[in-house]
Amino acid sequence: MPRISSIWPSLKLCEGKKKQEYEDRLKQMQEEMERSERDLLEAQEMIRRLEEQLQAAKDELQLHQKELQGMLLCLEEAKHLEATEKAKLEEEIMAKQMEVQRIQD
């Protein structure tokens, strides 16, 4: 059986190695955490920029929709005026045809 005095230095060496392993692992975890925090901040910034771009696109779409609605309204008014004018011209043609018919009879 080995004596305790001969084992003691190897136990101290083992403790020193474990302590160094723990310190290295802690340092590695700290670096991973810092890297993760940077990645999170970058992702949050990208999300903010994308949200701004999305809002700008929504605003532009609304503007184009309003322009389109205005154009459609003008088109409907033009159609209505055209239909009114057509009906008026048809009435005048019919009246002239009746007048010609009456003259011929």
PEGIVEN-V103300 format. One record per residue. N is the residue number from 0. RES is the residue in one letter. PSI is psi as a letter, one per 40 degrees, with the letter a starting at -180 (* if undefined). Layout:
n:N res:RES psi:PSI
n:N res:RES psi:PSI
This chain:
n:0 res:M psi:h
n:1 res:P psi:i
n:2 res:R psi:i
n:3 res:I psi:d
n:4 res:S psi:d
n:5 res:S psi:d
n:6 res:I psi:d
n:7 res:W psi:d
n:8 res:P psi:d
n:9 res:S psi:d
n:10 res:L psi:d
n:11 res:K psi:d
n:12 res:L psi:d
n:13 res:C psi:d
n:14 res:E psi:d
n:15 res:G psi:d
n:16 res:K psi:d
n:17 res:K psi:d
n:18 res:K psi:d
n:19 res:Q psi:d
n:20 res:E psi:d
n:21 res:Y psi:d
n:22 res:E psi:d
n:23 res:D psi:d
n:24 res:R psi:d
n:25 res:L psi:d
n:26 res:K psi:d
n:27 res:Q psi:d
n:28 res:M psi:d
n:29 res:Q psi:d
n:30 res:E psi:d
n:31 res:E psi:d
n:32 res:M psi:d
n:33 res:E psi:d
n:34 res:R psi:d
n:35 res:S psi:d
n:36 res:E psi:d
n:37 res:R psi:d
n:38 res:D psi:d
n:39 res:L psi:d
n:40 res:L psi:d
n:41 res:E psi:d
n:42 res:A psi:d
n:43 res:Q psi:d
n:44 res:E psi:d
n:45 res:M psi:d
n:46 res:I psi:d
n:47 res:R psi:d
n:48 res:R psi:d
n:49 res:L psi:d
n:50 res:E psi:d
n:51 res:E psi:d
n:52 res:Q psi:d
n:53 res:L psi:d
n:54 res:Q psi:d
n:55 res:A psi:d
n:56 res:A psi:d
n:57 res:K psi:d
n:58 res:D psi:d
n:59 res:E psi:d
n:60 res:L psi:d
n:61 res:Q psi:d
n:62 res:L psi:d
n:63 res:H psi:d
n:64 res:Q psi:d
n:65 res:K psi:d
n:66 res:E psi:d
n:67 res:L psi:d
n:68 res:Q psi:d
n:69 res:G psi:d
n:70 res:M psi:d
n:71 res:L psi:d
n:72 res:L psi:d
n:73 res:C psi:d
n:74 res:L psi:d
n:75 res:E psi:d
n:76 res:E psi:d
n:77 res:A psi:d
n:78 res:K psi:d
n:79 res:H psi:d
n:80 res:L psi:d
n:81 res:E psi:d
n:82 res:A psi:d
n:83 res:T psi:d
n:84 res:E psi:d
n:85 res:K psi:d
n:86 res:A psi:d
n:87 res:K psi:d
n:88 res:L psi:d
n:89 res:E psi:d
n:90 res:E psi:d
n:91 res:E psi:d
n:92 res:I psi:d
n:93 res:M psi:d
n:94 res:A psi:d
n:95 res:K psi:d
n:96 res:Q psi:d
n:97 res:M psi:d
n:98 res:E psi:d
n:99 res:V psi:d
n:100 res:Q psi:d
n:101 res:R psi:d
n:102 res:I psi:d
n:103 res:Q psi:d
n:104 res:D psi:*
